[in-house]
């Protein structure tokens, strides 16, 4: 009788012994030094970069914003044969958010074809933001720009078509 009982319990005892052995192998050892969180997850989520030189609004800042707006707009309204080349040139001029917003744009669908005059820049309440009005053959686009610091480049946040163009596009 005891032999039968042993044969029945044998698989159960073997499974219990295996489970105990495995749990001992996976027990966490206490850390020898405190863990330091990695900055990588924050960067992957779009955390702000460490600020550089404090930004100020002066004529060189305004000139740099105007140049950035004109350069980005001239590229945006170009109609290249290769949309991938267009995107590869445009993307570095965009903020991370703008790059996500404009990644699917087909340059063939941009109604303007060329920039027709200089950009007029308006300072925002912050030295880190600027808006530029850029004239094109399809009307004046508004280009919103931002920068992370005084030593950082102006990047495009948005390229907004003239009101008449955007209302016509909705019709």
Buried (B, 14 or more C-beta within 10 A) or exposed (E): EEEEEEEEEEEEEEEEEEEEEEEEEEEEEEEEEEEEEEEEEEEEEEEEEEEEEEBEBEEEBBEBBBBBBBBBBEBBBBEEEEEEEBBEBBEEBBBEEBBEBBEEBEBEEBBBEEBBEBBBBEBBEEBBBBBBBBBBEBBBBBBBBBBBBBEBBBBBBBBBBBEEBEEEEEE
